[in-house]
Amino acid sequence: MKNFKAKIIGKFVVIIIVIVFFVSCKDQEIGQPEPPSKSYPNFLQKTMWIIANDKLLGVSPSETLYNLTLKADSSLIWNFSAIEFIDQKQFTSFNSWECGNDCFTSVYGHYEFTDNDKIKLYCDSIKNYGTCEAPTEITKNRPPEEFVISKNENKIILRKAK
C-alpha cells in the first residue's frame, strides 16, 4: 500500500511539474511583450496656427516648408489659412476668406510625434465647399508626411524630413 501511495504522489508531483513547465513555456512562446512606445511631449494640442502664404497642410504633398504663427485668441483675422491641432491626435487645416471669395477647403487628419522635433501628419480627407463644392476626397491611403519642427516662441517652421 505504501508503494502504491508513493507512486500516486510521485505521479501527482510529476503532473504538477509538467503543468508548471508548460505554463512557463507558454509565456515564452507568446514572445516578449512589445516595448512601450516612446511618448514625446505634445506642445501642439489645442492650438491654432496661421499658415503663411495661404498654404494648407495635406493638400500638396510636394510642399516642403510651412511657416506657422500661433493665433492669439484675441486676434481678428479675415483672410487666412490655418492648422488647428484639435486634441492629442487630430488636426484640421482650413482657410477662411471674407465675403466675395466663397470657395473653402478643409483638410482633416491625424498626427503623431516621432521624436521631440519630428511630427508625422496623416491626411484622411479633403473637403471643398462653398462655390467650389465637390465630393469629399478620401486620402487615407496617402503616405504620411513627416516634418522636422523648428520652434521659436510663437512661430514654428515645418520642414519636410528627408
C-alpha positions in Angstrom: 0.0 0.0 0.0 2.9 2.4 0.8 4.4 1.7 -2.6 1.0 2.4 -4.2 0.6 5.8 -2.4 4.2 6.7 -3.2 3.5 6.0 -6.9 0.4 8.2 -6.9 2.1 11.0 -5.1 5.1 10.7 -7.4 2.7 10.9 -10.5 0.9 13.9 -9.0 4.2 15.7 -8.4 5.3 14.9 -12.0 2.0 16.2 -13.3 2.3 19.5 -11.3 5.9 20.0 -12.6 4.8 19.3 -16.2 1.9 21.8 -15.8 4.2 24.5 -14.4 6.7 23.8 -17.2 4.0 24.2 -19.9 2.6 27.3 -18.4 6.1 28.9 -18.2 6.8 27.8 -21.8 3.5 29.2 -23.0 4.5 32.7 -21.8 7.8 32.3 -23.7 6.0 31.1 -26.9 3.9 34.3 -26.9 7.2 36.2 -27.1 8.4 39.2 -25.3 5.9 42.0 -24.9 6.4 44.9 -27.2 8.4 47.7 -25.6 6.1 50.6 -24.7 6.0 53.1 -27.5 8.1 56.2 -26.7 6.0 59.2 -25.9 7.1 62.7 -26.9 5.8 66.0 -25.5 2.8 67.3 -27.5 3.0 71.1 -27.3 0.7 71.5 -30.3 -2.6 70.0 -28.9 -5.4 72.5 -28.5 -3.6 75.2 -30.5 -4.3 77.0 -33.8 -1.6 78.3 -36.1 -1.8 80.7 -39.1 0.0 79.3 -42.1 2.0 81.8 -44.2 1.3 82.2 -47.9 -2.2 80.7 -47.6 -0.9 77.1 -47.8 -2.9 74.2 -46.4 -1.2 71.2 -44.8 -2.1 68.0 -46.5 -3.3 69.4 -49.9 0.1 69.4 -51.7 2.4 66.5 -50.7 5.2 68.2 -52.8 5.2 71.2 -50.4 8.4 71.1 -48.3 8.2 74.1 -46.0 5.4 75.7 -43.9 5.8 78.8 -41.7 3.3 78.9 -38.8 2.5 81.6 -36.4 0.4 81.0 -33.2 -3.0 82.5 -33.5 -3.8 84.6 -30.4 -7.4 84.2 -29.1 -7.9 87.9 -29.3 -6.6 88.4 -32.9 -9.2 89.1 -35.5 -8.1 88.0 -39.0 -10.3 87.9 -42.1 -8.3 86.1 -44.7 -6.1 83.2 -43.6 -5.1 79.6 -43.8 -4.6 77.7 -40.6 -4.0 74.4 -38.9 -5.7 73.5 -35.7 -4.4 70.7 -33.5 -7.7 69.7 -32.0 -6.5 67.2 -29.5 -3.6 64.8 -28.9 -4.2 63.1 -32.3 -6.4 65.0 -34.7 -5.9 68.1 -36.8 -7.7 70.2 -39.4 -6.2 72.6 -41.8 -8.5 75.1 -43.4 -8.9 78.5 -44.9 -11.2 81.4 -44.2 -12.0 84.2 -46.6 -14.0 87.4 -46.3 -17.1 87.9 -48.5 -16.5 87.6 -52.2 -14.3 84.5 -52.1 -16.7 81.8 -51.1 -14.5 78.7 -52.0 -13.3 77.0 -48.9 -11.1 73.9 -48.4 -10.6 71.9 -45.2 -8.2 69.0 -44.6 -8.9 66.5 -41.9 -6.3 64.2 -40.5 -4.4 62.9 -37.5 -0.8 63.3 -36.3 1.8 61.8 -34.1 5.2 62.9 -32.8 8.0 60.6 -33.9 10.7 62.4 -31.9 11.0 65.6 -29.8 11.3 67.6 -33.0 9.5 65.5 -35.6 5.9 65.1 -36.5 4.0 62.8 -38.9 0.8 64.2 -40.5 -1.7 61.7 -41.9 -4.2 63.3 -44.3 -7.6 61.5 -44.0 -9.8 63.6 -46.2 -10.1 66.9 -48.1 -13.4 68.8 -48.3 -14.2 71.6 -50.7 -17.3 73.6 -50.1 -18.9 76.9 -51.0 -18.7 77.9 -54.7 -16.2 75.1 -55.3 -18.2 72.4 -53.5 -17.2 68.9 -54.5 -17.4 65.4 -53.0 -15.1 64.8 -50.1 -11.8 63.3 -51.3 -10.8 60.4 -49.1 -7.0 60.4 -48.8 -6.3 57.8 -46.1 -4.2 55.8 -48.5 -1.6 58.6 -48.9 1.7 58.1 -47.2 2.1 60.3 -44.1 4.2 63.4 -44.4 7.0 63.8 -41.8 8.3 67.2 -40.8 11.1 68.5 -38.7 9.9 71.1 -36.3 11.8 74.3 -35.5 10.2 76.3 -32.8 10.9 79.9 -31.8 8.5 81.4 -29.3 5.2 81.9 -31.2 6.5 80.7 -34.5 7.1 77.2 -36.0 8.8 76.1 -39.2 7.8 72.7 -40.5 10.4 71.4 -42.9 9.8 68.1 -44.7 12.0 65.4 -43.4 14.3 63.6 -45.8 
